Amino acid sequence: MLIFVQIASYRDPQLIPTVKDMLQKAKRPDQLRFGICRQFHPKDGFDDIKPSQGDPRFRMVHVPWAKSQGACWARNISQRLYGGEEFTLQIDSHMRFAWQWDETLIEMTRRLQAGGIRKPLLTGYASAFDPRTPPHGDEVTPPLQMRFSRFSPGGAMLFGAEVIPGWQRLSCPVFGRFFSGHFCFTMGSICHEVPYDPDLYFHGEEITMAVRAYTHGYDLFHPHKMPLWHYYQREKRAGHWDDHDDWTTRDEASLKRTRQLLGVDNEAPNQHFGKFGLGAVRSLRDYERYAGIVFAKRIAQK
């Protein structure tokens, strides 16, 4: 039961600690395969994964920082390193893990499949951690579900997080409506069926992936116990927008693409989406009914 781990890293000093922690905490580290897009600055030095050289578990693409085109572009590169593994886990490059996180995620997936869900997708916002006081791996933190927050001025949907009510009594994941870019575990087939759109920049990533996955037949769930943590406060790490003066132009084009794909404000598409478009298993309207959203009017049910 191989797991393909997708990581897009941009000048991140947490990349190596993240990989080391997930290997240390996995029940079967020999079953992990890594696809890493490492966007680096030669003067940094902190993210050069030299121990991975010669390790067949690692597939890496090294991109000089000046040639990077943004988060979704990098996720597309890491995703293309997929080698047919049964499962895939997409994470950010600044995470920590619970003990035997791999077995936990596989067991959740198998339980959902046994209940008739053919292609379950586990996702959600993870609780925060601080590298100065990292979790030990056996800590229990309340699992979170994603909730609608608002539409951005550019038309992207933004989300918040809240504790899943009654999570202590749950024995399986709960239905979700939305997708988290920093945590997604599902069938490896998603790498071919729902490839990341490299023309998206940052905003628009999560809502377009939620809709595209759903319309391709994936069912969204939030885990009833979270097997990982996310580092949100990264003050000393350079972001793509810090290094690239044209990021606003990229973001505006990305938002336009998001509006046209989802019909936000009834904006008609003037571009071709191809394999980065919606699926044929369900419709956009099916997703809107499921999630309580009307993109054309920028409204959502409470």
FIVO-503524 format. One line per 10 residues: number of its first residue (from 1); their letters; for each residue x, y, z of N, C-alpha, C. Coordinates in Angstrom, 3 decimals, m for minus. Layout:
N
NUM = a = X:Y:Z:X:Y:Z:X:Y:Z  ...
***
This chain:
302
1 = mlifvqiasy = 0.840:m1.189:0.000:0.000:0.000:0.000:0.876:1.240:0.000  1.385:1.579:m1.157:2.290:2.711:m1.274:1.533:4.030:m1.198  2.172:5.026:m0.583:1.616:6.375:m0.475:2.557:7.340:m1.180  2.035:8.057:m2.152:2.794:9.087:m2.852:2.592:10.405:m2.118  3.660:10.953:m1.561:3.603:12.186:m0.775:4.019:13.357:m1.654  3.095:14.283:m1.881:3.356:15.461:m2.718:3.721:16.656:m1.834  4.873:17.267:m2.117:5.285:18.442:m1.353:5.813:19.497:m2.319  5.223:20.682:m2.273:5.755:21.838:m2.998:6.353:22.774:m1.956  7.655:22.984:m2.036:8.355:23.764:m1.014:8.986:24.995:m1.649  8.799:26.150:m0.999:9.413:27.381:m1.480:10.314:27.958:m0.387
11 = rdpqliptvk = 11.601:27.812:m0.550:12.603:28.374:0.357:12.211:28.151:1.819  11.917:26.907:2.148:11.332:26.610:3.446:12.328:25.873:4.352  12.738:26.485:5.453:13.638:25.797:6.396:12.972:24.634:7.113  11.646:24.509:6.982:10.937:23.403:7.617:10.821:22.172:6.719  11.310:22.251:5.490:11.163:21.117:4.575:11.829:19.856:5.133  13.090:19.952:5.489:13.807:18.770:5.981:13.215:18.258:7.293  12.935:19.123:8.292:12.277:18.616:9.499:10.930:17.944:9.220  10.188:18.464:8.241:8.897:17.857:7.893:9.089:16.435:7.375  10.008:16.257:6.440:10.250:14.929:5.862:10.772:13.965:6.928  11.687:14.427:7.761:12.236:13.562:8.809:11.158:13.126:9.788
21 = dmlqkakrpd = 10.271:14.061:10.152:9.243:13.747:11.127:8.241:12.749:10.575  7.845:12.917:9.316:6.855:11.997:8.770:7.448:10.600:8.575  8.718:10.511:8.266:9.369:9.201:8.161:9.489:8.540:9.535  9.844:9.343:10.522:10.002:8.813:11.876:8.683:8.336:12.462  7.594:9.047:12.160:6.304:8.736:12.773:5.492:7.712:11.972  5.875:7.439:10.732:5.108:6.496:9.911:5.262:5.070:10.425  4.198:4.290:10.297:4.290:2.878:10.664:5.091:2.116:9.627  4.946:2.508:8.361:5.656:1.821:7.276:6.387:2.852:6.410  7.484:3.405:6.892:8.207:4.422:6.106:8.737:3.892:4.784  8.914:2.565:4.689:9.384:1.982:3.435:8.331:2.039:2.343
31 = qlrfgicrqf = 7.061:2.298:2.728:5.975:2.351:1.766:5.703:3.772:1.257  6.517:4.735:1.675:6.326:6.117:1.253:7.159:6.422:0.013  6.579:7.201:m0.889:7.279:7.691:m2.063:7.054:9.202:m2.142  8.124:9.957:m2.290:8.037:11.415:m2.226:8.177:12.039:m3.612  7.301:12.993:m3.897:7.433:13.831:m5.078:7.560:15.271:m4.611  8.752:15.832:m4.683:9.023:17.138:m4.086:9.460:18.129:m5.158  8.761:19.252:m5.213:9.206:20.388:m6.022:9.875:21.357:m5.061  11.198:21.403:m5.101:11.978:22.247:m4.184:12.381:23.524:m4.915  11.741:24.613:m4.532:12.060:25.922:m5.093:13.065:26.577:m4.135  14.273:26.785:m4.594:15.356:27.101:m3.669:16.130:28.352:m4.075
41 = hpkdgfddik = 16.791:28.928:m3.093:17.776:29.990:m3.304:19.124:29.417:m2.898  20.147:29.513:m3.751:21.428:28.860:m3.443:22.100:29.366:m2.173  21.739:30.564:m1.731:22.350:31.101:m0.516:21.654:30.608:0.753  20.480:29.980:0.609:19.756:29.521:1.800:20.459:28.335:2.461  20.553:27.231:1.724:21.247:26.054:2.240:20.449:25.186:3.180  19.379:25.718:3.786:18.675:24.962:4.821:17.715:23.921:4.270  17.443:23.918:2.976:16.445:22.993:2.432:17.023:21.998:1.444  18.332:21.807:1.457:18.969:20.871:0.530:18.919:19.470:1.127  18.033:18.634:0.603:17.827:17.297:1.171:18.888:16.333:0.647  20.108:16.495:1.091:21.194:15.636:0.622:21.025:14.170:1.019
51 = psqgdprfrm = 20.473:13.881:2.223:20.301:12.467:2.566:19.408:11.697:1.601  18.569:12.416:0.836:17.664:11.736:m0.092:18.356:11.287:m1.369  19.567:11.802:m1.599:20.269:11.444:m2.828:20.617:9.954:m2.806  20.164:9.261:m3.825:20.374:7.829:m3.892:19.285:7.011:m3.229  18.334:7.664:m2.552:17.207:6.974:m1.931:16.093:6.875:m2.963  15.730:5.684:m3.394:14.734:5.540:m4.463:13.342:6.008:m4.068  13.123:6.267:m2.797:11.804:6.758:m2.375:11.578:8.210:m2.785  12.653:8.917:m3.143:12.549:10.346:m3.406:12.653:10.651:m4.903  11.673:11.424:m5.381:11.717:11.984:m6.727:11.644:13.497:m6.544  12.629:14.208:m7.048:12.703:15.633:m6.753:12.965:16.456:m8.003
61 = vhvpwaksqg = 12.346:17.624:m8.050:12.625:18.613:m9.075:13.116:19.862:m8.349  14.307:20.329:m8.711:14.904:21.498:m8.072:14.734:22.701:m8.996  14.056:23.732:m8.497:13.742:24.912:m9.296:14.370:26.147:m8.645  15.264:26.872:m9.337:15.771:28.135:m8.778:14.614:29.086:m8.492  14.698:29.797:m7.388:13.587:30.626:m6.918:13.087:31.601:m7.987  14.004:32.142:m8.793:13.623:33.152:m9.779:12.742:32.576:m10.885  12.763:31.245:m11.079:11.973:30.617:m12.131:10.639:30.085:m11.627  10.385:30.210:m10.350:9.129:29.728:m9.795:7.969:30.595:m10.271  6.814:29.941:m10.476:5.627:30.657:m10.954:4.446:30.580:m9.976  4.715:30.156:m8.745:3.658:30.172:m7.754:3.308:28.817:m7.185
71 = acwarnisqr = 2.412:28.825:m6.194:2.103:27.628:m5.419:1.475:26.521:m6.263  0.445:26.847:m7.030:m0.247:25.801:m7.799:0.626:25.261:m8.920  1.435:26.124:m9.496:2.404:25.689:m10.513:3.355:24.661:m9.919  3.836:24.929:m8.689:4.754:24.000:m8.032:4.040:22.712:m7.630  2.794:22.818:m7.191:2.045:21.602:m6.843:1.830:20.737:m8.084  1.626:21.362:m9.228:1.474:20.613:m10.468:2.745:19.823:m10.785  3.896:20.441:m10.558:5.168:19.764:m10.817:5.343:18.564:m9.896  5.093:18.758:m8.598:5.252:17.640:m7.663:4.248:16.532:m7.976  3.049:16.895:m8.386:2.018:15.908:m8.704:2.409:15.062:m9.912  3.108:15.664:m10.854:3.507:14.933:m12.066:4.584:13.887:m11.799
81 = lyggeeftlq = 5.116:13.852:m10.591:6.083:12.832:m10.210:5.404:11.555:m9.723  4.080:11.546:m9.761:3.295:10.378:m9.341:3.684:9.146:m10.145  3.832:8.019:m9.438:4.279:6.798:m10.091:3.316:5.637:m9.996  2.020:5.920:m9.811:1.037:4.851:m9.790:0.739:4.288:m8.410  1.174:4.955:m7.345:0.920:4.482:m5.994:m0.585:4.462:m5.704  m1.006:3.576:m4.791:m2.438:3.428:m4.504:m3.034:4.673:m3.867  m2.267:5.308:m2.973:m2.751:6.483:m2.265:m1.828:7.672:m2.512  m2.349:8.864:m2.249:m1.505:10.048:m2.304:m1.847:10.963:m1.140  m0.828:11.617:m0.616:m0.981:12.597:0.450:m0.337:13.898:m0.010  m1.127:14.954:m0.084:m0.596:16.280:m0.397:m0.487:17.075:0.891
91 = idshmrfawq = 0.703:17.642:1.127:0.919:18.443:2.330:1.746:19.673:1.964  1.810:20.614:2.904:2.766:21.702:2.810:4.115:21.229:3.324  5.117:22.062:3.181:6.477:21.687:3.590:6.788:22.091:5.019  5.740:22.361:5.809:5.926:22.762:7.210:4.845:22.097:8.046  5.039:20.802:8.308:4.046:19.982:9.006:4.743:19.109:10.057  3.944:18.593:11.001:4.385:17.562:11.938:3.294:16.505:12.004  3.671:15.294:12.459:2.790:14.145:12.297:2.564:13.378:13.598  1.411:12.731:13.665:1.083:11.842:14.775:1.717:10.473:14.520  1.854:9.689:15.587:2.403:8.350:15.426:1.497:7.522:14.518  2.120:6.805:13.598:1.437:5.907:12.667:0.335:6.627:11.892
101 = wdetliemtr = 0.653:7.852:11.478:m0.287:8.668:10.709:m0.708:7.970:9.427  0.210:7.220:8.821:m0.097:6.555:7.559:m1.172:5.487:7.732  m1.043:4.687:8.788:m2.048:3.661:9.039:m3.402:4.290:9.375  m3.373:5.388:10.123:m4.615:6.076:10.486:m5.374:6.520:9.244  m4.679:7.144:8.294:m5.339:7.643:7.091:m5.842:6.508:6.211  m5.075:5.444:6.102:m5.506:4.304:5.292:m6.729:3.641:5.920  m6.728:3.498:7.241:m7.871:2.881:7.914:m9.145:3.706:7.724  m9.023:5.040:7.828:m10.194:5.888:7.599:m10.728:5.705:6.190  m9.818:5.674:5.216:m10.222:5.521:3.828:m10.906:4.177:3.593  m10.324:3.113:4.131:m10.899:1.786:3.962:m12.289:1.692:4.602
111 = rlqaggirkp = m12.470:2.333:5.747:m13.775:2.284:6.406:m14.828:2.980:5.552  m14.474:4.122:4.984:m15.415:4.834:4.129:m15.745:4.020:2.873  m14.733:3.382:2.304:m14.982:2.556:1.126:m15.875:1.371:1.456  m15.682:0.792:2.635:m16.537:m0.322:3.051:m17.980:0.125:3.223  m18.184:1.428:3.469:m19.528:1.964:3.606:m20.130:2.440:2.300  m19.439:2.174:1.190:m19.994:2.491:m0.119:m19.440:3.734:m0.786  m18.488:4.408:m0.146:m17.861:5.584:m0.753:m16.688:5.109:m1.606  m16.820:5.227:m2.896:m15.807:4.653:m3.793:m14.489:5.429:m3.773  m14.591:6.769:m3.771:m13.383:7.590:m3.818:m13.427:8.672:m2.725  m13.201:8.258:m1.481:m13.194:9.252:m0.404:m11.945:10.124:m0.467
121 = lltgyasafd = m12.113:11.392:m0.113:m11.001:12.345:m0.071:m11.008:12.990:1.311  m9.947:12.728:2.077:m9.801:13.283:3.420:m9.032:14.587:3.333  m9.586:15.644:3.902:m8.948:16.951:3.801:m9.392:17.816:4.969  m8.787:18.983:5.096:m9.177:19.904:6.152:m7.998:20.717:6.648  m8.298:21.747:7.411:m7.249:22.547:8.031:m6.772:21.841:9.295  m5.463:21.726:9.434:m4.874:21.072:10.599:m4.662:22.079:11.722  m4.610:21.584:12.942:m4.287:22.438:14.078:m2.845:22.933:13.967  m2.562:24.028:14.671:m1.260:24.672:14.560:m0.224:24.028:15.484  1.045:24.140:15.079:2.149:23.774:15.959:3.233:24.835:15.847  4.125:24.853:16.819:5.262:25.769:16.858:6.534:24.927:16.869
131 = prtpphgdev = 7.460:25.138:15.931:8.689:24.329:15.897:9.493:24.380:17.189  9.318:25.446:17.974:10.058:25.541:19.234:9.511:24.586:20.283  8.239:24.221:20.146:7.615:23.255:21.057:6.757:22.296:20.232  7.386:21.473:19.397:6.619:20.619:18.479:5.832:19.550:19.224  4.729:19.101:18.654:3.958:18.005:19.264:4.782:16.727:19.280  4.514:15.873:20.248:5.294:14.640:20.397:4.820:13.533:19.460  3.675:13.694:18.884:3.153:12.677:17.976:2.032:11.876:18.575  1.939:11.866:19.917:0.856:11.123:20.559:m0.179:12.055:21.185  m0.047:13.355:20.912:m1.002:14.313:21.443:m2.332:14.207:20.696  m3.395:14.534:21.397:m4.729:14.526:20.805:m5.233:15.962:20.769
141 = tpplqmrfsr = m5.508:16.454:19.585:m6.071:17.788:19.429:m7.415:17.667:18.726  m8.362:18.527:19.050:m9.682:18.432:18.421:m9.586:18.571:16.908  m10.247:17.703:16.141:m10.241:17.816:14.677:m11.095:18.994:14.231  m10.735:19.557:13.102:m11.386:20.763:12.606:m12.153:20.480:11.316  m13.230:21.245:11.123:m13.933:21.230:9.855:m13.858:22.620:9.246  m13.863:22.676:7.935:m13.783:23.943:7.234:m15.175:24.544:7.083  m15.262:25.853:7.239:m16.534:26.549:7.097:m16.348:27.732:6.145  m17.426:28.086:5.502:m17.406:29.248:4.622:m17.163:30.512:5.441  m16.276:31.382:4.958:m16.015:32.655:5.623:m16.582:33.810:4.801  m16.096:33.935:3.542:m16.545:35.058:2.704:m15.968:34.883:1.309
151 = fspggamlfg = m16.439:35.670:0.395:m15.828:35.788:m0.919:m14.834:36.949:m0.871  m13.667:36.743:m1.460:m12.698:37.830:m1.563:m13.193:38.823:m2.613  m12.656:40.047:m2.622:m13.062:41.008:m3.657:m12.875:40.466:m5.073  m11.866:39.602:m5.256:m11.611:39.044:m6.578:m12.476:37.858:m6.932  m13.284:37.386:m5.990:m14.211:36.307:m6.308:m13.832:34.937:m5.802  m12.693:34.810:m5.111:m12.320:33.518:m4.545:m13.043:33.307:m3.228  m13.415:32.074:m2.936:m14.064:31.767:m1.666:m12.999:31.526:m0.615  m13.178:32.126:0.558:m12.243:31.988:1.663:m12.908:31.232:2.803  m12.080:30.537:3.600:m12.614:29.625:4.604:m12.026:29.898:5.978  m12.737:29.417:6.977:m12.253:29.383:8.344:m12.306:27.953:8.839
161 = aevipgwqrl = m12.014:27.768:10.117:m12.038:26.427:10.701:m12.734:26.463:12.049  m13.380:25.362:12.382:m14.019:25.229:13.685:m13.966:23.769:14.105  m13.996:23.537:15.394:m13.941:22.175:15.921:m15.191:21.405:15.499  m15.012:20.167:15.102:m16.139:19.308:14.726:m16.954:19.000:15.984  m18.223:19.353:16.005:m19.036:19.107:17.206:m19.089:17.614:17.550  m18.938:17.298:18.834:m19.043:15.923:19.302:m17.970:14.997:18.779  m16.818:15.541:18.434:m15.761:14.732:17.810:m15.292:13.582:18.693  m15.404:13.733:20.010:m14.933:12.676:20.916:m15.733:11.386:20.746  m16.953:11.508:20.247:m17.824:10.324:20.114:m17.821:9.743:18.701  m17.073:10.357:17.803:m17.090:9.910:16.413:m16.157:8.723:16.193
171 = scpvfgrffs = m16.541:7.861:15.264:m15.714:6.702:14.925:m15.308:6.692:13.460  m15.742:7.714:12.704:m15.365:7.793:11.294:m15.404:9.252:10.850  m14.777:9.581:9.728:m14.765:10.963:9.235:m16.171:11.491:8.951  m16.280:12.816:8.915:m17.566:13.465:8.645:m17.524:14.106:7.263  m18.687:14.234:6.644:m18.758:14.868:5.336:m18.235:16.302:5.412  m17.488:16.703:4.385:m17.002:18.064:4.278:m17.463:18.679:2.970  m17.360:19.999:2.883:m17.761:20.709:1.667:m16.572:21.288:0.920  m15.448:21.461:1.632:m14.346:22.228:1.068:m13.032:21.451:1.116  m12.005:22.015:0.510:m10.714:21.347:0.274:m9.595:22.195:0.868  m8.670:21.546:1.551:m7.501:22.228:2.108:m6.274:21.941:1.263
181 = ghfcftmgsi = m5.562:22.996:0.878:m4.342:22.800:0.106:m3.207:22.187:0.898  m3.245:22.314:2.231:m2.109:21.787:2.996:m2.339:20.387:3.553  m3.488:19.799:3.277:m3.710:18.413:3.673:m4.795:17.787:2.821  m4.424:16.775:2.060:m5.371:16.005:1.257:m4.844:14.586:1.140  m5.664:13.615:1.534:m5.299:12.203:1.402:m6.421:11.503:0.652  m6.060:10.827:m0.440:m7.087:10.150:m1.228:m6.427:9.116:m2.139  m7.202:8.639:m3.093:m6.693:7.659:m4.042:m5.664:8.322:m4.953  m4.618:7.574:m5.280:m3.576:8.121:m6.143:m4.087:8.526:m7.512  m5.213:7.971:m7.906:m5.782:8.275:m9.217:m6.095:9.747:m9.396  m6.234:10.494:m8.301:m6.564:11.910:m8.421:m5.463:12.675:m9.145
191 = chevpydpdl = m4.234:12.167:m9.086:m3.117:12.854:m9.743:m3.321:12.936:m11.250  m3.994:11.924:m11.825:m4.293:11.939:m13.249:m5.671:12.534:m13.536  m6.624:12.267:m12.641:m8.002:12.672:m12.899:m8.256:14.148:m12.602  m7.597:14.678:m11.570:m7.809:16.074:m11.177:m6.448:16.749:m11.007  m5.707:16.921:m12.088:m4.375:17.529:m11.968:m4.455:18.994:m11.559  m3.478:19.415:m10.782:m3.426:20.808:m10.344:m3.270:21.742:m11.532  m4.006:22.842:m11.498:m3.966:23.832:m12.575:m2.761:24.759:m12.358  m1.737:24.673:m13.187:m0.547:25.508:m12.989:m0.781:26.980:m13.273  m1.916:27.315:m13.898:m2.215:28.720:m14.190:m2.893:29.433:m13.027  m3.230:28.685:m11.972:m3.695:29.341:m10.754:m2.481:29.746:m9.929
201 = yfhgeeitma = m2.622:30.850:m9.199:m1.485:31.342:m8.420:m1.598:30.900:m6.958  m2.550:31.428:m6.232:m2.726:31.078:m4.823:m4.205:31.113:m4.451  m4.798:32.300:m4.473:m6.226:32.402:m4.188:m7.017:31.718:m5.300  m7.983:30.941:m4.896:m8.763:30.160:m5.845:m8.378:28.701:m5.861  m7.220:28.372:m5.303:m6.751:26.983:m5.302:m7.745:26.050:m4.616  m8.142:26.399:m3.390:m8.891:25.445:m2.577:m10.323:25.250:m3.061  m10.996:26.321:m3.449:m12.379:26.148:m3.884:m12.450:25.474:m5.255  m11.520:25.769:m6.144:m11.554:25.100:m7.444:m11.233:23.612:m7.304  m10.305:23.264:m6.413:m9.988:21.854:m6.210:m11.168:21.123:m5.561  m11.877:21.786:m4.650:m13.053:21.156:m4.044:m14.096:20.827:m5.107
211 = vraythgydl = m14.388:21.795:m5.954:m15.422:21.597:m6.979:m14.958:20.589:m8.021  m13.723:20.710:m8.462:m13.229:19.792:m9.492:m13.190:18.351:m8.976  m12.711:18.153:m7.745:m12.673:16.798:m7.191:m14.086:16.236:m7.067  m15.004:17.044:m6.566:m16.385:16.590:m6.385:m17.021:16.226:m7.727  m16.812:17.045:m8.741:m17.422:16.765:m10.043:m16.739:15.597:m10.756  m15.561:15.198:m10.283:m14.902:13.996:m10.809:m15.252:12.736:m10.000  m16.155:12.881:m9.034:m16.618:11.706:m8.305:m15.979:11.458:m6.964  m15.153:12.384:m6.484:m14.555:12.246:m5.156:m15.498:12.847:m4.117  m15.620:12.166:m2.984:m16.447:12.661:m1.891:m15.546:13.228:m0.803  m15.863:14.438:m0.353:m15.031:15.175:0.589:m15.385:14.827:2.029
221 = fhphkmplwh = m14.353:14.574:2.839:m14.539:14.271:4.253:m13.487:14.989:5.091  m13.871:15.318:6.330:m12.923:15.815:7.323:m12.647:14.688:8.316  m11.380:14.380:8.592:m11.069:13.311:9.548:m11.623:13.616:10.941  m12.069:12.569:11.627:m12.598:12.739:12.986:m11.474:12.785:14.018  m10.263:12.498:13.582:m9.071:12.728:14.397:m7.945:13.095:13.444  m7.245:14.170:13.768:m6.254:14.695:12.835:m4.878:14.068:13.080  m4.267:13.558:12.027:m2.976:12.888:12.183:m1.773:13.797:11.901  m2.001:15.107:11.799:m0.882:16.006:11.516:m1.188:17.413:12.008  m0.125:18.233:12.034:m0.233:19.634:12.439:0.421:20.514:11.378  0.036:21.784:11.359:0.512:22.722:10.346:1.129:23.943:11.024
231 = yyqrekragh = 2.242:24.436:10.454:2.910:25.629:10.975:2.398:26.848:10.216  1.604:27.669:10.882:0.978:28.818:10.236:1.823:30.088:10.332  2.524:30.286:11.456:3.274:31.530:11.669:4.705:31.360:11.177  4.946:31.779:9.951:6.267:31.552:9.345:6.912:32.904:9.018  7.186:33.685:10.083:7.621:35.058:9.887:8.947:35.169:9.138  9.868:34.251:9.373:11.216:34.386:8.826:11.381:33.732:7.452  10.341:33.113:6.952:10.451:32.428:5.661:9.956:33.337:4.547  10.741:33.445:3.481:10.332:34.243:2.325:9.215:33.539:1.572  8.199:34.306:1.201:7.133:33.771:0.368:7.362:34.146:m1.082  6.648:33.466:m1.968:6.803:33.757:m3.390:6.514:35.221:m3.675
241 = wddhddwttr = 5.493:35.775:m3.002:5.109:37.174:m3.224:6.155:38.151:m2.698  7.033:37.687:m1.789:8.116:38.551:m1.308:9.225:38.697:m2.342  9.413:37.650:m3.147:10.530:37.617:m4.097:10.154:38.043:m5.508  8.861:38.101:m5.814:8.430:38.323:m7.189:7.504:39.534:m7.262  7.961:40.566:m7.953:7.193:41.806:m8.036:5.920:41.665:m8.863  5.854:40.633:m9.701:4.694:40.482:m10.573:3.611:39.603:m9.969  3.678:39.351:m8.677:2.728:38.418:m8.080:1.286:38.924:m8.168  1.083:40.241:m8.120:m0.289:40.755:m8.207:m0.883:40.496:m9.585  m0.067:40.602:m10.624:m0.538:40.299:m11.978:m0.923:38.829:m12.088  m0.080:37.962:m11.524:m0.375:36.527:m11.534:m1.663:36.245:m10.757
251 = deaslkrtrq = m1.807:36.916:m9.617:m2.973:36.670:m8.780:m4.255:37.140:m9.450  m4.206:38.271:m10.125:m5.392:38.781:m10.822:m5.822:37.834:m11.935  m4.840:37.314:m12.683:m5.159:36.354:m13.745:m5.730:35.071:m13.157  m5.201:34.656:m12.011:m5.675:33.453:m11.344:m7.111:33.620:m10.868  m7.417:34.781:m10.313:m8.776:35.041:m9.838:m9.774:35.065:m10.999  m9.355:35.627:m12.110:m10.227:35.647:m13.297:m10.507:34.217:m13.763  m9.497:33.383:m13.750:m9.662:31.987:m14.154:m10.611:31.263:m13.189  m10.486:31.566:m11.908:m11.371:30.972:m10.908:m12.817:31.396:m11.134  m13.044:32.687:m11.358:m14.414:33.182:m11.585:m15.037:32.528:m12.801  m14.247:32.385:m13.859:m14.801:31.828:m15.090:m15.072:30.336:m14.965
261 = llgvdneapn = m14.228:29.609:m14.258:m14.458:28.177:m14.077:m15.724:27.920:m13.275  m15.951:28.722:m12.230:m17.063:28.491:m11.316:m18.288:29.347:m11.620  m18.181:30.245:m12.574:m19.309:31.098:m12.908:m19.598:32.161:m11.873  m18.578:32.591:m11.137:m18.772:33.644:m10.143:m19.190:34.928:m10.857  m20.229:35.576:m10.345:m20.789:36.788:m10.961:m21.286:36.529:m12.385  m21.548:35.255:m12.701:m21.981:34.860:m14.051:m20.937:35.212:m15.111  m19.668:35.242:m14.708:m18.617:35.577:m15.673:m18.420:34.414:m16.648  m18.557:34.693:m17.912:m18.449:33.658:m18.941:m16.978:33.382:m19.256  m16.632:32.131:m19.497:m15.232:31.807:m19.792:m14.799:32.290:m21.173  m13.594:32.844:m21.250:m12.996:33.205:m22.530:m11.657:32.499:m22.693
271 = qhfgkfglga = m11.492:31.394:m21.961:m10.262:30.624:m22.014:m10.598:29.149:m21.927  m9.642:28.310:m22.321:m9.851:26.868:m22.374:m9.276:26.238:m21.110  m10.069:25.392:m20.447:m9.608:24.750:m19.222:m9.069:23.343:m19.461  m9.581:22.646:m20.447:m9.069:21.320:m20.768:m9.111:20.386:m19.575  m8.008:19.708:m19.308:m7.939:18.740:m18.211:m7.971:19.411:m16.847  m7.916:20.737:m16.826:m7.990:21.461:m15.559:m9.402:22.000:m15.301  m10.365:21.478:m16.036:m11.740:21.903:m15.870:m12.524:20.999:m14.941  m13.836:21.090:m15.019:m14.713:20.303:m14.168:m14.851:18.882:m14.701  m15.282:17.981:m13.819:m15.476:16.604:m14.210:m16.856:16.371:m14.798  m17.088:15.133:m15.232:m18.357:14.780:m15.876:m19.222:13.870:m15.011
281 = vrslrdyery = m18.733:13.485:m13.821:m19.513:12.602:m12.955:m20.642:13.371:m12.286  m20.353:14.610:m11.871:m21.344:15.495:m11.284:m21.178:16.869:m11.920  m22.188:17.699:m11.759:m22.157:19.026:m12.354:m21.775:20.085:m11.319  m21.475:21.281:m11.819:m21.240:22.411:m10.928:m22.473:22.660:m10.066  m23.655:22.551:m10.666:m24.890:22.750:m9.916:m25.052:21.694:m8.827  m24.597:20.463:m9.098:m24.628:19.417:m8.070:m23.799:19.835:m6.860  m22.624:20.384:m7.129:m21.782:20.823:m6.015:m22.441:21.971:m5.257  m23.024:22.910:m5.974:m23.672:24.043:m5.314:m24.797:23.571:m4.395  m25.581:22.608:m4.866:m26.660:22.075:m4.021:m26.082:21.359:m2.805  m25.016:20.619:m3.026:m24.389:19.873:m1.927:m23.796:20.813:m0.874
291 = agivfakria = m23.109:21.857:m1.329:m22.371:22.731:m0.421:m23.166:23.943:0.048  m24.340:24.187:m0.541:m25.120:25.349:m0.155:m24.533:26.648:m0.665  m24.070:26.631:m1.911:m23.371:27.769:m2.510:m24.086:28.188:m3.789  m24.121:29.479:m4.075:m24.513:29.971:m5.393:m23.402:30.916:m5.841  m22.529:30.411:m6.703:m21.363:31.194:m7.113:m21.761:32.454:m7.867  m22.778:32.352:m8.702:m23.170:33.492:m9.530:m23.573:34.690:m8.684  m24.106:34.422:m7.493:m24.583:35.499:m6.625:m23.660:35.730:m5.420  m22.596:34.941:m5.335:m21.658:35.033:m4.200:m22.388:34.883:m2.866  m23.212:33.865:m2.750:m23.924:33.646:m1.498:m23.727:32.201:m1.043  m23.884:32.000:0.275:m23.770:30.676:0.858:m24.745:30.552:2.017
301 = qk = m25.284:29.374:2.199:m26.162:29.121:3.334:m25.359:29.153:4.631  m26.014:29.496:5.726:m25.364:29.434:7.020:m25.040:27.980:7.344
***
